[in-house]
Amino acid sequence: MKIRMMIRMSVQHAVGLALWTIILIAPLLHAETEPPPKAGAMITHAPPPPDPSSPAAMIRAIEQRKGELDQRAHELDLKEERIRQMEQEVSQMLKKYSQIRQTQEEKETKKKQEDEKQLGRLVKMYETMPAEEAAARIDRMDESFALSLLGKIKEKNAAQILAGLNPTKAAKLTEKLARSSR
């Protein structure tokens, strides 16, 4: 019985000593890593951070990185899809532009042909008209149109018309006709 009491007392003494050690030494150990608690604040001890080299921590880090990469891949897929849509829109716009341009060119070609046809008729009329009457009309015409008309009229008729024009205007038109034929 004495031995039991002695053991019991030794255990109680060891437990008490361990408690005092924890109470007195534990704050000193944490004092190096944590700031002191504020007055009136409750003291709680956070679990120590996981060891980054542990397999569980590595697996968590890999899974987290995989999640980030999956998210980024998803965002890239969305961007690629938007780019494809934009490429299709641009392609359609280019097709429309090409069609409009082709239509415009056809209209311009048709208009030029009509203008040439009309100018051809006028040339025939001015060639058959007496030179004095043709000169009187050309004298009142816009200079660029008069040049176009005189440039198409046969040389003999054009010379007769130029002879009937105001000498100043005839000189200007002759000079411009000479430049345009070079």
Order of alpha helices (4+ residues) and beta strands (2+ residues): alpha-alpha-alpha-alpha-alpha-alpha
